[in-house]
Amino acid sequence: MEEQGFFYRDTWAEVDMDHIGANVEAIRCHLPEDVEFIAVVKANAYGHGDSQVAEAALKAGASMLAVAFMDEALALRKKGITASVLVLGASRPEDVNIAAEEGIILTVFQEDWLVKAREVLKADALLLLHIKIDTGMGRIGIRTVRELKAAEQLINEDERLQLHGIYTHYATADERDDTYFTKQLALFKEMIGALDKLPPVVHSSNSAAALMHADARFNAVRVGIAMYGLAPSMEIAPELPVELKEAFSLHSRLVHVKKLEKGEKVSYGATYEAPEEIWVGTLPIGYADGWIRKLQGQEVLVDGKRSPIIGRICMDQCMIRLPQEVPVGTIATLIGHQDGETISINEIAKKLETINYEVPCIISSRVPRLYRQDGEVVGLNNSLL
Ligand code: PMH
């Protein structure tokens, strides 16, 4: 297999770059042509790999990137990404000069922030800003027309500052009931209506809103989860107008295979007892890789067959009950397809009683990410070596 030689423990994630590209294109096809696609690549592109996803998204038609905080934006710059990057979260006003130097767009979420930013910004700097309006998410953002007008004035009277965009974020766009969503949208329209002049980029939609609410697109959308091939919620999954392809998969190889006699035990606490003579395989993945203890009992695919994790999951290893004896080195797929059988991210999210967003995010950086295009390995991100 091609992945040999790139890392020295047989556990790795794969990111299908064709799927990322296809998802961006499918979503773009669903949007009017003049709506910009802002690819949300925060949290290391939801665990997929920031610069790799950024490049694939830009190639497929995204025109801008968004991250949560400035270090993530700087990481993209360090990796050679020159596209526009918007920081969605709060940055410290003391750090505005670094943003200006690197051409990173910051979010204005409070009048006081702007006052402080103006005090420290160098005389010859140029800083692009997007104003964030809090229309009901209750996280960060300007909440009144008075404060919005004050922010607009503070920006307009300062030639070092340029109002490049304005946006809000929805709390319930992924729900079928659109009552709260409609209120947020109406408030956003009312707030931006109070500006003297609309900035060039106006955006409000995450994946769910971009796909389900044509009335909320303005001239840009911020798409995260759908780009990775995942539905924003199980509630709207059946109604999504585009076909999404999961990009993330997770694999390991059996490092030890053995037969246990009836009554023999497995793992910490010796809580699992072989009910009969069974074949047991050990996988080199554990909770320190994000394959947390709650996944005990979850199945993995070996030769296309579902094999459950037995006993407690350890820090770096876990054990599975095999359908029969299989050779050491056999691939076990923890997320993804194998011989016509699939374990989806949604299945893992359900087992963990969480949302699909969380699953690739929690697969820790010690699991190398391998990038595939047309079936070929085109890149590797191993944070350890
Ligand atoms: N815009 C903002 C401000 C966001 O916080 C997010 C996701 C997105 C766009 C993209 O949303 P999507 O992935 O649903 O398309 N933010 C988060 C979050 O803070 N927790 O979960 C998702």
Residues whose N, C-alpha, C, O or C-beta is under 5 A from the ligand:
A	BS01	PMH	V40 L88 H169 N206 S207 A208 R222 V223 G224 I225 A226 P232
